[in-house]
Amino acid sequence: MATPPRRGRAVIRCSCNDRRDMRTIYRSDPPWPHRVLVLGGGFAGVETARHLEKLTRRRDDIEIWLVSRENFTLFTPLLPEVCSGMLEARHTVTALRAQLRRPSSWAVTADVQRIDLDGKQVTVIGGDGDPHRLNYDTLVIALGGETATFGITGIPEYSVGMKTLADAFALRNRIIEMLERADLEEDPAERQAQLTFVVGGGGFSGVETAGEVEDFVRRVRRRYYAKIPADGPQGHIVELNDRLLMEMPEGMGEYAAEKLEKRGYRIHTGTAIKEVRADGVIIGDGEFIPSRTVIWTGGVRPSPTVRESGIEVDKAGRALVSSAMETSREGVWAIGDCALVPKVGEEGAYHAPTAQNAVREAKQLAKNIVASIDGRVRDIRPFEYRTIGTLASIGHRTGVGVVFGIRVRGWIAWFMWRGYYWSRVPGIGGKARVALEWGLNAVFGSDPVQLKVDYPGTAGMGPSGTRRSRPRSTDPRA
Ligand SMILES: Cc1cc2nc3c(=O)[nH]c(=O)nc-3n(C[C@H](O)[C@H](O)[C@H](O)COP(=O)(O)OP(=O)(O)OC[C@H]3O[C@@H](n4cnc5c(N)ncnc54)[C@H](O)[C@@H]3O)c2cc1C
């Protein structure tokens, strides 16, 4: 397997024991197919790969490789529902391999470490902990973003994020842990801190998470934690801007704030989180809120690998691309949350980092890549798209949004939100699972099962085995 790298041929160790299997699938002798290497298995990366497959289904001169840290795509709009148990974690993800259809496409589960633009090579670390080099002819960077903490003391140590499946899982466990402890606690001050939930950031994900948390706590408290009084659980939303939901027109944030206040949240707009501690959070001019659960949704920054690659980036580290989504390097394209895609005809305006934009960008990008490979320069077109609208769920079967310029709110907005995102869940099987689970939850409600699945770092296979993890090399050989 340790073949030296050659043009158009990747060197990778995979779990496949029989190399002959791979030979039958991937062409290993010259002339090599043109390899499009897509980095990132989120909305942007997967949709690019899928559209490329469609456009090249009758061709064998192009192959697609998709590399991502996890072997699935996370459907982020439904992520807050994982922490409330409204949806099972597995039903918000779709396996990468299930989304690629062509035998010449390959999904690789590995962490992208380094992009060598001159050598046209990407170094990844796979599950074995060893570095592997992947060659490419065309590169798509769709690495998305990660939680940004803006250097606020204590956020990495004491808060929970809301960006990954692990975040949602950790938050659910934390909430249940707090209810269990509060049920036993005799000190009223300590109990109140356990029952106080602080959300940092009042954008889409902050408001949606706050709504789900309140919904979940209210439902399970009533049914399973009778010793906790109804007015025990409290919530705070801390937002730096003057209103919630800055992504939406004025009025929508105010509506969300009013609804959340009625359900027990204190809204602190124009207020910064100054420090998070083990026993609470300091906000604004020094107000201290005792709390054991701080949820941080206040910022996302592009994957640092984008800046490190050497392509031109903006101050935040997002790839600067043309309206056709090509970076400062020919043959290297970037889309989604990690790129700054200019709006055609609007000087200085850029497409927002949303899933909705990412999937549309991907469709155009796939066309542009095929046109570029074929040398049809005239067919490389800018990305143009007008957003249909935006919708947010704020829990309690309530939502807000703007659709085709019309403002909607309340139950109808929530219903539209659910309908729209349900229609976007990949595959008929995925749709059926989500619909069934929503239905079952509406009838039987949520339960407070706390699945503690963390293994101690040094435990290897953990309690079920004795194997110890090997030390991993992070020093790329490339
Ligand atoms: C809680 C929440 C709710 C949201 N709700 C909505 C909504 O309702 N509507 C909407 O339009 N948008 C919503 N968004 C935003 C939306 O999720 C993003 O805009 C969208 O996911 C961007 O897609 P992407 O492919 O660019 O990035 P991502 O989805 O972040 O995908 C990037 C992928 O790259 C992988 N990756 C990153 N770094 C590496 C590396 N070094 N090596 C290997 N793989 C790597 C990641 O694991 C991930 O799979 C929400 C986001 C969150 C967090």
Ligand as a Chemical Component Dictionary entry (heavy atoms), coordinates in Angstrom:
data_LIG
# 
_chem_comp.id                   LIG 
_chem_comp.type                 NON-POLYMER 
_chem_comp.pdbx_formal_charge   0 
_chem_comp.three_letter_code    LIG 
# 
loop_
_chem_comp_atom.comp_id 
_chem_comp_atom.atom_id 
_chem_comp_atom.alt_atom_id 
_chem_comp_atom.type_symbol 
_chem_comp_atom.charge 
_chem_comp_atom.model_Cartn_x 
_chem_comp_atom.model_Cartn_y 
_chem_comp_atom.model_Cartn_z 
_chem_comp_atom.pdbx_ordinal 
LIG C1  C1  C 0 -27.306 24.756 14.812 1  
LIG C2  C2  C 0 -27.279 25.253 13.398 2  
LIG C3  C3  C 0 -28.475 25.487 12.720 3  
LIG C4  C4  C 0 -28.453 25.951 11.404 4  
LIG N1  N1  N 0 -29.650 26.167 10.783 5  
LIG C5  C5  C 0 -29.642 26.552 9.493  6  
LIG C6  C6  C 0 -30.875 26.728 8.810  7  
LIG O1  O1  O 0 -31.950 26.539 9.381  8  
LIG N2  N2  N 0 -30.835 27.099 7.500  9  
LIG C7  C7  C 0 -29.640 27.301 6.829  10 
LIG O2  O2  O 0 -29.668 27.609 5.629  11 
LIG N3  N3  N 0 -28.467 27.171 7.460  12 
LIG C8  C8  C 0 -28.432 26.793 8.767  13 
LIG N4  N4  N 0 -27.239 26.650 9.420  14 
LIG C9  C9  C 0 -25.997 26.969 8.705  15 
LIG C10 C10 C 0 -25.546 25.797 7.858  16 
LIG O3  O3  O 0 -25.367 24.663 8.671  17 
LIG C11 C11 C 0 -24.214 26.102 7.174  18 
LIG O4  O4  O 0 -24.326 27.282 6.437  19 
LIG C12 C12 C 0 -23.848 24.953 6.250  20 
LIG O5  O5  O 0 -23.658 23.788 7.007  21 
LIG C13 C13 C 0 -22.580 25.264 5.466  22 
LIG O6  O6  O 0 -22.222 24.144 4.733  23 
LIG P1  P1  P 0 -20.681 23.827 4.432  24 
LIG O7  O7  O 0 -20.664 22.564 3.656  25 
LIG O8  O8  O 0 -20.023 25.020 3.857  26 
LIG O9  O9  O 0 -20.014 23.628 5.861  27 
LIG P2  P2  P 0 -20.255 22.499 6.928  28 
LIG O10 O10 O 0 -21.658 22.038 6.918  29 
LIG O11 O11 O 0 -19.689 23.046 8.192  30 
LIG O12 O12 O 0 -19.370 21.298 6.411  31 
LIG C14 C14 C 0 -17.969 21.289 6.464  32 
LIG C15 C15 C 0 -17.510 19.862 6.484  33 
LIG O13 O13 O 0 -16.098 19.838 6.429  34 
LIG C16 C16 C 0 -15.593 18.969 7.413  35 
LIG N5  N5  N 0 -14.276 19.439 7.819  36 
LIG C17 C17 C 0 -13.965 20.639 8.352  37 
LIG N6  N6  N 0 -12.647 20.720 8.576  38 
LIG C18 C18 C 0 -12.122 19.540 8.168  39 
LIG C19 C19 C 0 -10.820 19.006 8.123  40 
LIG N7  N7  N 0 -9.751  19.692 8.540  41 
LIG N8  N8  N 0 -10.648 17.760 7.643  42 
LIG C20 C20 C 0 -11.705 17.043 7.197  43 
LIG N9  N9  N 0 -12.951 17.491 7.192  44 
LIG C21 C21 C 0 -13.163 18.728 7.680  45 
LIG C22 C22 C 0 -16.607 19.041 8.547  46 
LIG O14 O14 O 0 -16.518 17.907 9.371  47 
LIG C23 C23 C 0 -17.908 19.117 7.758  48 
LIG O15 O15 O 0 -18.361 17.840 7.417  49 
LIG C24 C24 C 0 -27.221 26.192 10.745 50 
LIG C25 C25 C 0 -26.021 25.954 11.411 51 
LIG C26 C26 C 0 -26.046 25.489 12.725 52 
LIG C27 C27 C 0 -24.736 25.230 13.427 53 
# 
loop_
_chem_comp_bond.comp_id 
_chem_comp_bond.atom_id_1 
_chem_comp_bond.atom_id_2 
_chem_comp_bond.value_order 
_chem_comp_bond.pdbx_ordinal 
LIG C1  C2  SING 1  
LIG C2  C3  SING 2  
LIG C2  C26 DOUB 3  
LIG C3  C4  DOUB 4  
LIG C4  N1  SING 5  
LIG C4  C24 SING 6  
LIG N1  C5  DOUB 7  
LIG C5  C6  SING 8  
LIG C5  C8  SING 9  
LIG C6  O1  DOUB 10 
LIG C6  N2  SING 11 
LIG N2  C7  SING 12 
LIG C7  O2  DOUB 13 
LIG C7  N3  SING 14 
LIG N3  C8  DOUB 15 
LIG C8  N4  SING 16 
LIG N4  C9  SING 17 
LIG N4  C24 SING 18 
LIG C9  C10 SING 19 
LIG C10 O3  SING 20 
LIG C10 C11 SING 21 
LIG C11 O4  SING 22 
LIG C11 C12 SING 23 
LIG C12 O5  SING 24 
LIG C12 C13 SING 25 
LIG C13 O6  SING 26 
LIG O6  P1  SING 27 
LIG P1  O7  DOUB 28 
LIG P1  O8  SING 29 
LIG P1  O9  SING 30 
LIG O9  P2  SING 31 
LIG P2  O10 DOUB 32 
LIG P2  O11 SING 33 
LIG P2  O12 SING 34 
LIG O12 C14 SING 35 
LIG C14 C15 SING 36 
LIG C15 O13 SING 37 
LIG C15 C23 SING 38 
LIG O13 C16 SING 39 
LIG C16 N5  SING 40 
LIG C16 C22 SING 41 
LIG N5  C17 SING 42 
LIG N5  C21 SING 43 
LIG C17 N6  DOUB 44 
LIG N6  C18 SING 45 
LIG C18 C19 SING 46 
LIG C18 C21 DOUB 47 
LIG C19 N7  SING 48 
LIG C19 N8  DOUB 49 
LIG N8  C20 SING 50 
LIG C20 N9  DOUB 51 
LIG N9  C21 SING 52 
LIG C22 O14 SING 53 
LIG C22 C23 SING 54 
LIG C23 O15 SING 55 
LIG C24 C25 DOUB 56 
LIG C25 C26 SING 57 
LIG C26 C27 SING 58 
# 
